[in-house]
Amino acid sequence: MIKVLIFLLLQQAEKVRATWSVTFENPDHCALKGTSVEFKCSYSYPEDESVRETAWFKGMLEDDTWKREDDTGHYYFWFDTNKYGRRSKKSVHLSVTELKASIRPIRVRAGDRVTLECTTTCQNHRTIWFRDGRRVMELEFHAQTEHAGNYSCTIEGLNSLQSDPVALDVLYSPLNVSIEVSGSGPLLVGSSVTLTCRSAANPAADTFTWWYRRDVSNSSLQLQEGSGQVLSISSVELTHTGAYICQAGNPMGQSRSAQVLLTVEDTGGTAGGVKAFTFLDVFFIYLD
């Protein structure tokens, strides 16, 4: 419920004017739900009377009782003198509004244009936006992965009173595809190894393809090794030595990882292990 603060300008008219009057400083108010609003008025009365009580009423007078359901509506001023009681013929009207945040569209592909709109029935108010609690400066932008989140708007200066959040969903193909290798140290003949394909995607990657290349120096020689997010080799052999690549895909597209080199060590102690590197000039990680 909105908090209504009532202020009276106790400026009596010149007592030579034996008239009744009530003047409102601003007869039309619009306020955001949860904030406060001030009503101000001045009034006059005959010089031979004195004011004993003042009050504000809202709603309709029914059976000598003022009925009100919410804060929106007309407010009347009343004052009682030692002779009469008077109620203003005119009123102050208060409109209570809430903020509504909207995003068009709410689900987009990366690169699509997005528009933010904050609506309220109150006029001449500057609205501001937040995404996951952080200020947003642009109301139109081309969506990228970092734009996904919950958006809300508010009136400038009233940051504690925000609209209900609206989620922006940004769809994109797999990014940062990588291979996670179980275990560490030498990879011995007869041991097991598990390769897991990781990626960031929306929606989550749902198709995976594994590629194997024994001759690391020849990028054209590739064999499809399997499918599924996890590639498990229960008993490795020397022939499993080579470069492994995973490809992750979703309805938005697909991407491949950098290759990971598995080197299998035989019982004679030939050096072995796991190396991850790429020929695409991205990064080099050695895990020997």
C-alpha positions in Angstrom: 0.0 0.0 0.0 1.3 3.5 -0.9 2.0 5.8 2.0 0.1 9.0 1.8 1.6 12.1 3.5 -0.9 14.9 4.0 0.3 18.5 4.3 -1.9 21.5 4.9 -1.0 25.0 4.1 -2.6 26.8 6.9 -3.0 30.0 5.1 -6.2 31.6 6.1 -7.9 34.0 3.6 -8.1 37.6 4.5 -10.7 37.8 7.1 -12.6 40.4 5.3 -13.7 37.7 2.9 -16.4 35.7 4.6 -16.1 32.7 2.1 -15.5 29.0 2.2 -12.8 27.6 -0.1 -10.3 24.8 -0.5 -7.5 25.0 -3.1 -5.3 22.1 -4.0 -1.7 22.7 -5.0 -1.7 19.7 -7.3 -5.0 18.0 -8.0 -3.6 15.1 -10.0 -0.9 12.8 -8.6 0.7 9.6 -10.0 2.9 7.5 -7.8 4.7 4.2 -7.9 3.3 1.4 -5.6 5.4 1.3 -2.5 6.4 4.9 -2.5 5.0 8.0 -0.7 3.1 11.0 -2.0 2.2 14.4 -0.6 -1.2 16.2 -0.8 -1.1 19.9 -0.2 -4.0 22.3 0.1 -4.9 25.7 1.5 -8.4 26.7 2.8 -10.4 29.7 4.0 -13.4 30.3 6.2 -15.4 33.2 7.6 -13.7 35.4 10.2 -16.2 34.7 12.9 -15.4 31.0 12.9 -12.5 29.0 14.2 -11.2 25.6 12.9 -11.5 22.7 15.4 -10.5 19.7 13.2 -9.3 18.8 9.8 -9.2 15.5 7.9 -8.8 13.9 4.5 -11.2 11.3 3.1 -11.0 9.0 0.2 -13.7 7.0 -1.6 -17.5 7.2 -1.2 -19.5 8.2 1.8 -22.0 5.4 2.5 -24.2 5.1 5.6 -22.1 7.8 7.3 -18.9 5.8 6.6 -16.2 6.4 4.1 -15.5 3.4 2.0 -12.1 2.8 0.4 -10.6 -0.3 -1.2 -7.1 0.8 -2.3 -5.1 4.0 -2.6 -6.1 4.9 -6.2 -9.0 7.3 -6.3 -10.2 10.7 -5.3 -9.3 12.3 -2.0 -11.4 15.1 -0.3 -10.4 17.6 2.3 -12.7 18.3 5.2 -12.5 20.8 8.1 -14.8 21.5 11.0 -15.3 24.9 12.6 -17.1 25.9 15.8 -20.2 26.3 13.6 -20.1 24.1 10.6 -18.3 21.2 8.9 -17.2 21.6 5.3 -15.9 19.1 2.7 -14.2 20.2 -0.5 -16.3 19.9 -3.6 -13.3 19.1 -5.7 -10.7 16.5 -4.9 -7.1 15.3 -5.4 -6.9 12.3 -7.7 -4.2 9.7 -7.1 -3.2 7.0 -9.6 -1.0 4.2 -8.2 0.9 2.3 -10.8 3.4 -0.5 -11.0 6.4 -1.0 -13.3 6.3 -3.6 -16.0 9.5 -4.7 -17.7 9.3 -6.3 -21.1 12.0 -7.7 -23.5 11.4 -8.1 -27.2 12.0 -10.9 -28.0 12.7 -12.8 -24.8 14.5 -15.7 -26.6 17.1 -14.8 -29.3 20.0 -16.2 -31.1 23.4 -14.7 -30.5 23.6 -11.6 -32.7 19.9 -10.8 -32.8 18.6 -7.4 -31.8 17.0 -7.0 -28.4 14.9 -4.1 -27.1 14.1 -3.3 -23.4 10.9 -1.5 -22.5 9.7 -0.3 -19.1 6.1 0.8 -18.9 4.1 2.7 -16.3 1.1 5.0 -16.3 3.0 7.8 -14.7 4.4 10.3 -17.1 7.7 12.2 -17.0 9.7 9.7 -15.1 13.1 8.4 -16.2 13.4 4.7 -16.0 16.7 2.7 -15.5 17.5 -1.0 -16.0 19.4 -3.7 -14.2 20.6 -7.2 -15.2 21.2 -9.6 -12.4 21.6 -6.5 -10.1 24.0 -4.6 -12.3 23.1 -1.4 -14.1 22.3 -1.7 -17.9 23.0 1.4 -20.0 21.8 0.3 -23.5 18.1 -0.3 -24.1 18.8 -1.8 -27.6 21.7 -4.2 -28.3 22.7 -7.2 -30.3 22.6 -10.1 -27.9 25.7 -11.9 -26.9 26.2 -14.7 -24.4 26.9 -12.3 -21.6 23.5 -10.6 -22.1 21.6 -13.5 -20.8 20.1 -13.0 -17.4 17.2 -11.5 -15.4 16.3 -7.9 -16.2 14.2 -5.4 -14.1 13.5 -1.7 -14.3 12.7 1.0 -11.9 12.3 4.8 -11.7 15.5 6.8 -11.3 16.0 7.5 -7.6 13.8 4.5 -6.5 16.2 1.7 -7.0 14.8 -0.3 -4.1 11.4 -0.6 -5.9 12.0 -2.6 -9.1 9.7 -4.3 -11.5 9.3 -8.1 -11.5 12.3 -9.6 -13.3 12.1 -10.8 -16.9 14.6 -13.4 -18.2 16.4 -13.0 -21.5 17.5 -16.3 -23.1 20.3 -16.2 -25.5 20.8 -19.2 -27.7 24.3 -20.0 -29.0 26.3 -22.9 -30.4 29.0 -24.7 -28.3 31.9 -22.5 -27.1 35.1 -23.3 -25.4 35.0 -27.0 -26.4 37.6 -28.9 -24.5 38.6 -32.5 -23.5 38.9 -33.6 -19.9 41.2 -36.6 -19.4 40.7 -38.8 -16.3 43.7 -39.7 -14.2 47.3 -38.4 -14.3 50.7 -39.8 -14.9 51.9 -42.4 -17.4 49.2 -44.2 -19.4 50.1 -47.9 -19.3 49.1 -50.7 -21.6 46.1 -52.4 -20.2 45.0 -49.5 -18.0 41.8 -47.5 -18.7 41.3 -43.9 -19.7 38.2 -41.7 -20.0 37.9 -38.6 -22.2 35.0 -36.2 -21.5 33.9 -33.5 -23.9 33.1 -30.2 -22.2 31.5 -27.1 -23.6 29.4 -24.0 -22.9 26.3 -23.9 -25.0 22.6 -22.9 -24.9 20.8 -25.2 -25.2 23.4 -27.6 -23.8 25.3 -29.6 -26.4 23.4 -32.8 -27.1 25.5 -34.4 -29.9 29.1 -35.4 -29.6 31.5 -36.9 -32.1 35.1 -38.1 -31.4 37.9 -38.1 -33.9 41.2 -39.9 -33.7 44.4 -39.3 -35.6 47.4 -41.6 -35.1 49.7 -39.5 -37.3 49.7 -36.2 -35.4 51.6 -34.4 -38.2 49.0 -35.3 -40.8 45.8 -33.4 -40.1 44.0 -34.9 -43.0 44.1 -38.5 -41.6 41.1 -38.6 -39.2 38.9 -41.5 -38.1 35.7 -41.3 -36.3 36.3 -42.9 -32.9 32.9 -42.8 -31.3 29.9 -40.6 -30.2 28.6 -39.5 -26.8 30.0 -37.0 -24.4 32.3 -39.5 -22.7 34.7 -41.7 -24.6 36.0 -44.6 -22.5 38.8 -47.0 -23.3 38.8 -49.8 -20.8 42.1 -51.4 -21.9 44.5 -49.2 -23.8 47.0 -50.5 -26.3 49.9 -49.0 -28.0 47.7 -48.4 -31.0 45.6 -46.0 -29.0 48.5 -43.5 -29.1 47.5 -40.5 -31.1 45.5 -37.2 -31.1 41.9 -37.1 -30.0 39.4 -34.3 -30.9 35.8 -34.0 -29.8 33.0 -32.1 -31.6 30.1 -30.8 -29.6 26.8 -29.7 -31.2 23.4 -28.3 -30.5 20.6 -27.0 -32.8 22.5 -23.7 -33.0 25.6 -25.2 -34.5 28.8 -27.2 -33.6 32.4 -26.7 -32.7 35.5 -28.8 -32.2 38.0 -28.9 -29.4 41.8 -28.6 -29.6 43.4 -32.0 -30.0 44.6 -34.0 -27.0 47.5 -36.4 -27.5 47.5 -39.7 -25.7 50.8 -41.6 -25.5 50.6 -45.1 -24.3 53.6 -46.6 -22.4 54.4 -50.3 -22.9 55.8 -52.6 -20.2 59.4 -51.7 -21.4 59.0 -48.2 -20.0 58.6 -46.2 -23.2 57.6 -42.6 -22.2 54.0 -42.0 -22.2 51.2 -39.8 -20.8 48.8 -37.2 -21.9 49.5 -34.0 -23.8 47.0 -31.3 -24.9 47.9 -28.9 -27.6 46.5 -27.3 -30.7 47.8 -26.4 -34.1 45.4 -23.4 -34.3 47.7 -21.2 -32.2 45.3 -21.2 -29.2 47.2 -22.7 -26.3 49.7 -25.3 -25.2 49.4 -27.4 -22.0 51.8 -30.2 -21.2 50.8 -32.6 -18.5 53.7 -35.1 -18.5 
